[in-house]
């Protein structure tokens, strides 16, 4: 099972699994897509696993769950499959990232025990740069630092676009030294940000990047109400961790019980050590204000107040008054 919300890495990982299966003699293929877990025929999947192909070939069954949620019946079906795996059959599951701690679900644990699970997440800016540099080299393209910087800026958060642009550069400048002006002329701005990028930048104390991501989300038409909810949810998790630490639990337990993702735990641990409890109490109060503002129950411009809060969350000095109070 390959789960996550970075489509290119997921697609390429699945392609490598299929290629390895073909080399091992798995020549038959079947594919299913679960657009609606409740209406999907899980029995058909089970029957496919128990049915030999027409010529007795070993086969790969691809199961794609965009939402990452198989639902109650799907969870039971997957667990049952793992309890008694079909012979001469590889079940390859690809799924979007589900909300919550899906790793603790019975169906995910069953898959992890019976087979292999892999999680893929969007790359950080630093890792995106390394990924782009490696792709440039593999495509026989030499690029100076300014060209790479510009390429990262234009395709950040969108590895599919990055791959396409690098392949285009390989056609135009194969074996040549690529400079920033050539990138500027040939590479379109395909950067794509998520609310997770916004939270990571803010918690990473990168004010300029946080505001850049926020502007990108606004330009892309993201809902400010949804942004407020995610910001508030992150602050609630951190306050939950702090409360559990005060009750004597260790940091690892506190973060797990508070629903902090494993890949976010180093960042959350660092920021908890850097900022005092009062900071997070103030953050919680501001999130309550943003919630009221998003519901029309307080005065102020929502986007302006979100930007001000993001700046404060990034470590800028916390003013005693909000923007709306000044206005």
C-alpha positions as CSV (number, residue, x, y, z in Angstrom):
1,X,0.0,0.0,0.0
2,X,1.3,3.4,-1.0
3,X,-0.5,6.2,0.7
4,X,0.0,10.0,0.6
5,X,-0.8,13.2,-1.2
6,X,2.2,13.6,-3.5
7,X,1.0,12.2,-6.8
8,X,4.2,11.9,-8.7
9,X,6.1,10.1,-6.0
10,X,3.2,7.8,-5.5
11,X,2.8,7.1,-9.2
12,X,6.5,6.4,-9.8
13,X,6.7,4.2,-6.7
14,X,3.7,2.2,-7.9
15,X,5.3,1.9,-11.4
16,X,8.4,0.4,-9.9
17,X,6.4,-2.1,-7.9
18,X,4.5,-3.1,-11.1
19,X,7.8,-3.4,-13.0
20,X,9.3,-5.7,-10.3
21,X,6.1,-7.8,-10.4
22,X,6.3,-8.2,-14.2
23,X,9.9,-9.4,-13.9
24,X,8.8,-11.9,-11.3
25,X,6.2,-13.3,-13.7
26,X,3.1,-11.4,-12.7
27,X,1.7,-10.7,-16.2
28,X,-2.0,-10.5,-15.5
29,X,-3.5,-7.1,-14.5
30,X,-6.8,-5.9,-13.0
31,X,-7.6,-2.5,-11.8
32,X,-10.3,-1.1,-9.5
33,X,-11.1,2.4,-8.3
34,X,-13.0,3.2,-5.2
35,X,-14.7,6.5,-5.8
36,X,-17.4,5.8,-3.2
37,X,-16.4,3.3,-0.5
38,X,-20.1,2.6,0.4
39,X,-21.2,1.7,-3.1
40,X,-18.1,-0.1,-4.2
41,X,-18.5,-3.8,-4.7
42,X,-15.9,-5.1,-2.2
43,X,-17.1,-8.7,-2.8
44,X,-16.0,-8.4,-6.5
45,X,-12.5,-7.6,-5.2
46,X,-12.5,-10.6,-3.0
47,X,-13.8,-12.9,-5.8
48,X,-11.1,-11.5,-8.2
49,X,-8.4,-12.5,-5.7
50,X,-9.8,-16.0,-5.5
51,X,-10.2,-16.4,-9.2
52,X,-7.3,-17.6,-11.5
53,X,-6.8,-15.7,-14.7
54,X,-7.9,-17.4,-18.0
55,X,-4.4,-18.7,-18.7
56,X,-3.4,-19.3,-15.1
57,X,-1.1,-16.3,-15.0
58,X,0.0,-14.7,-11.8
59,X,-1.5,-11.3,-11.6
60,X,-1.4,-7.8,-10.1
61,X,-4.6,-6.2,-8.8
62,X,-4.5,-2.5,-8.6
63,X,-6.8,-0.8,-6.1
64,X,-7.0,3.0,-6.0
65,X,-8.7,4.7,-3.1
66,X,-8.5,8.5,-3.8
67,X,-10.0,9.5,-0.4
68,X,-7.7,7.1,1.5
69,X,-10.8,5.9,3.3
70,X,-12.1,2.3,2.5
71,X,-15.0,2.7,4.9
72,X,-16.4,0.1,7.3
73,X,-17.1,-2.6,4.7
74,X,-13.9,-1.8,2.8
75,X,-11.8,-2.0,6.0
76,X,-13.3,-5.4,6.8
77,X,-12.6,-6.6,3.2
78,X,-9.0,-5.5,3.3
79,X,-8.4,-7.1,6.7
80,X,-10.0,-10.3,5.5
81,X,-7.8,-10.3,2.4
82,X,-4.7,-9.8,4.6
83,X,-5.8,-12.6,6.9
84,X,-5.7,-15.0,3.9
85,X,-3.8,-13.5,1.0
86,X,-4.7,-14.7,-2.5
87,X,-2.1,-17.0,-4.0
88,X,-0.2,-15.9,-7.1
89,X,-1.7,-12.4,-6.7
90,X,-0.2,-9.1,-5.7
91,X,-2.7,-6.5,-4.4
92,X,-1.2,-3.0,-5.0
93,X,-3.2,-0.3,-3.1
94,X,-2.7,3.4,-3.8
95,X,-4.5,5.9,-1.7
96,X,-4.7,9.6,-0.9
97,X,-3.9,10.6,2.6
98,X,-6.9,10.0,4.9
99,X,-7.6,12.4,7.8
100,X,-6.8,11.3,11.3
101,X,-4.5,8.6,12.7
102,X,-5.3,6.0,10.0
103,X,-2.1,4.1,11.0
104,X,-4.0,2.8,14.1
105,X,-6.9,1.4,12.2
106,X,-7.3,-2.4,12.1
107,X,-7.2,-2.5,8.3
108,X,-4.0,-0.5,8.0
109,X,-2.3,-2.6,10.7
110,X,-3.3,-5.8,8.8
111,X,-1.8,-4.5,5.5
112,X,1.3,-3.4,7.3
113,X,1.7,-6.8,8.9
114,X,0.8,-8.9,5.9
115,X,2.6,-6.8,3.3
116,X,4.4,-3.5,2.9
117,X,3.1,0.1,3.5
118,X,4.8,3.2,2.3
119,X,3.8,6.8,2.9
120,X,4.7,9.7,0.5
121,X,4.4,13.3,1.5
122,X,5.0,16.6,-0.4
123,X,8.7,17.6,-0.3
124,X,9.9,20.5,1.8
125,X,11.6,23.4,-0.2
126,X,15.1,22.0,0.7
127,X,14.2,18.5,-0.4
128,X,12.5,19.9,-3.5
129,X,15.8,21.5,-4.4
130,X,17.7,18.3,-4.0
131,X,15.1,16.4,-6.0
132,X,15.3,18.9,-8.9
133,X,19.1,18.8,-8.9
134,X,19.1,15.0,-9.1
135,X,16.5,15.1,-11.9
136,X,18.5,17.7,-13.8
137,X,21.6,15.5,-13.6
138,X,19.8,12.4,-14.7
139,X,18.5,14.4,-17.7
140,X,22.1,15.5,-18.6
141,X,21.4,19.2,-17.7
142,X,23.9,21.4,-16.0
143,X,22.4,24.4,-14.2
144,X,23.8,27.2,-12.1
145,X,22.5,28.0,-8.6
146,X,20.3,30.9,-9.8
147,X,18.7,28.7,-12.4
148,X,17.9,26.0,-9.8
149,X,16.6,28.6,-7.4
150,X,14.2,30.0,-10.0
151,X,13.1,26.5,-11.0
152,X,12.3,25.6,-7.4
153,X,10.3,28.8,-7.0
154,X,8.3,28.1,-10.1
155,X,7.4,24.5,-9.5
156,X,7.4,24.2,-5.7
157,X,4.7,21.8,-4.4
158,X,4.0,20.5,-7.9
159,X,6.5,17.7,-8.8
160,X,4.4,16.7,-11.8
161,X,5.0,20.1,-13.3
162,X,8.6,20.0,-12.2
163,X,9.2,16.7,-14.1
164,X,7.5,18.2,-17.2
165,X,9.6,21.3,-17.1
166,X,12.8,19.4,-16.6
167,X,12.0,17.2,-19.6
168,X,11.3,20.3,-21.7
169,X,14.7,21.8,-20.6
170,X,16.4,18.5,-21.5
171,X,15.0,18.8,-25.1
172,X,16.0,22.5,-25.4
173,X,19.4,22.5,-23.6
174,X,20.7,18.9,-23.6
175,X,24.3,18.8,-22.4
176,X,24.4,22.6,-22.0
177,X,24.7,24.9,-19.0
178,X,21.3,26.3,-18.1
179,X,21.1,29.8,-16.6
180,X,18.3,31.7,-14.9
181,X,17.3,33.7,-18.0
182,X,16.8,30.4,-19.9
183,X,14.6,29.0,-17.1
184,X,12.7,32.3,-16.9
185,X,12.0,32.1,-20.6
186,X,11.0,28.5,-20.8
187,X,9.5,27.5,-17.5
188,X,6.0,28.5,-16.5
189,X,5.0,29.3,-12.9
190,X,3.4,26.1,-11.8
191,X,4.0,26.4,-8.0
192,X,1.3,25.0,-5.9
193,X,0.9,25.4,-2.2
194,X,-1.1,23.6,0.4
195,X,-2.3,24.6,3.9
196,X,0.3,22.2,5.3
197,X,3.0,24.3,3.6
198,X,1.6,27.3,5.3
199,X,1.6,25.7,8.7
200,X,5.1,24.2,8.2
201,X,6.5,27.6,7.2
202,X,4.9,29.4,10.2
203,X,6.0,26.8,12.7
204,X,9.4,26.9,11.1
205,X,9.6,30.6,11.9
206,X,10.0,31.5,8.2
207,X,7.8,34.6,8.0
208,X,8.4,35.6,4.4
209,X,7.7,32.1,3.1
210,X,4.6,31.8,5.2
211,X,3.2,35.0,3.8
212,X,4.2,33.9,0.3
213,X,2.3,30.6,0.7
214,X,-0.7,32.4,2.2
215,X,-0.8,34.7,-0.8
216,X,-0.5,31.7,-3.1
217,X,-3.4,30.0,-1.4
218,X,-5.5,33.1,-1.7
219,X,-4.7,33.5,-5.4
220,X,-5.6,29.8,-5.9
221,X,-9.1,30.4,-4.4
222,X,-8.6,28.4,-1.2
223,X,-11.2,29.0,1.5
224,X,-10.1,31.3,4.3
225,X,-12.5,29.5,6.6
226,X,-10.7,26.2,5.9
227,X,-7.3,27.9,6.5
228,X,-8.6,29.2,9.9
229,X,-9.7,25.7,10.8
230,X,-6.4,24.1,10.0
231,X,-4.4,26.8,11.8
232,X,-6.7,26.4,14.9
233,X,-6.4,22.6,14.7
234,X,-2.6,22.8,14.7
235,X,-2.6,25.1,17.7
236,X,-5.1,22.9,19.6
237,X,-2.8,19.9,19.0
238,X,0.2,21.8,20.4
239,X,-1.7,22.9,23.4
240,X,-2.9,19.3,23.9
241,X,0.8,18.2,23.8
242,X,1.7,20.8,26.4
243,X,-1.1,19.8,28.7
244,X,-0.1,16.2,28.6
245,X,3.6,17.1,29.3
246,X,2.4,19.0,32.4
247,X,0.6,15.8,33.5
248,X,3.9,14.0,33.4
249,X,3.8,12.2,30.0
250,X,6.9,12.1,27.8
251,X,7.0,14.1,24.6
252,X,6.6,11.1,22.3
253,X,3.5,9.8,24.1
254,X,2.0,13.3,24.3
255,X,2.4,13.9,20.6
256,X,1.0,10.5,19.6
257,X,-2.1,11.0,21.8
258,X,-2.6,14.5,20.5
259,X,-2.7,13.3,16.9
260,X,0.6,14.9,15.8
261,X,1.8,13.2,12.6
262,X,5.1,11.3,12.9
263,X,6.7,13.3,10.1
264,X,5.7,16.5,12.0
265,X,7.0,15.5,15.4
266,X,10.6,16.8,15.1
267,X,9.2,20.3,14.1
268,X,6.6,20.3,16.8
269,X,9.1,19.2,19.4
270,X,11.5,21.9,18.4
271,X,8.9,24.7,18.5
272,X,7.6,23.6,21.9
273,X,11.1,23.9,23.3
274,X,11.6,27.3,21.7
275,X,8.3,29.0,22.7
276,X,6.7,29.4,26.1
277,X,3.3,28.2,27.2
278,X,1.9,31.8,27.2
279,X,2.7,32.0,23.5
280,X,0.4,29.1,22.8
281,X,-2.4,30.3,25.1
282,X,-2.3,33.6,23.1
283,X,-2.3,31.6,19.8
284,X,-5.4,29.7,21.0
285,X,-7.2,33.0,21.9
286,X,-6.4,34.4,18.4
287,X,-7.7,31.2,16.8
288,X,-10.9,31.6,18.6
289,X,-11.1,35.2,17.3
290,X,-10.4,34.0,13.7
291,X,-13.2,31.4,14.1
292,X,-15.7,34.1,15.2
293,X,-14.5,36.4,12.3
294,X,-14.9,33.6,9.8
295,X,-18.5,33.1,10.9
296,X,-19.3,36.8,10.7
297,X,-19.5,37.1,14.5
298,X,-16.6,39.6,14.8
299,X,-15.5,42.7,12.9
300,X,-12.4,42.8,10.7
301,X,-11.1,41.6,7.4
302,X,-10.5,37.9,7.5
303,X,-7.6,37.6,5.1
304,X,-5.8,40.5,6.8
305,X,-6.3,39.0,10.2
306,X,-5.1,35.6,9.0
307,X,-1.9,37.2,7.6
308,X,-1.4,39.0,11.0
309,X,-1.8,35.7,12.9
310,X,0.5,33.8,10.5
311,X,3.2,36.5,11.2
312,X,2.8,36.1,14.9
313,X,2.8,32.3,14.6
314,X,6.0,32.6,12.7
315,X,7.6,34.3,15.6
316,X,7.1,38.0,14.9
317,X,6.4,40.1,17.9
318,X,2.9,39.5,19.3
319,X,1.1,42.9,19.4
320,X,-1.3,43.6,22.3
321,X,-4.0,44.7,19.8
322,X,-5.3,43.0,16.6
323,X,-5.5,44.6,13.2
324,X,-9.2,45.1,13.6
325,X,-8.7,46.9,16.9
326,X,-6.4,49.4,15.3
327,X,-8.8,50.0,12.4
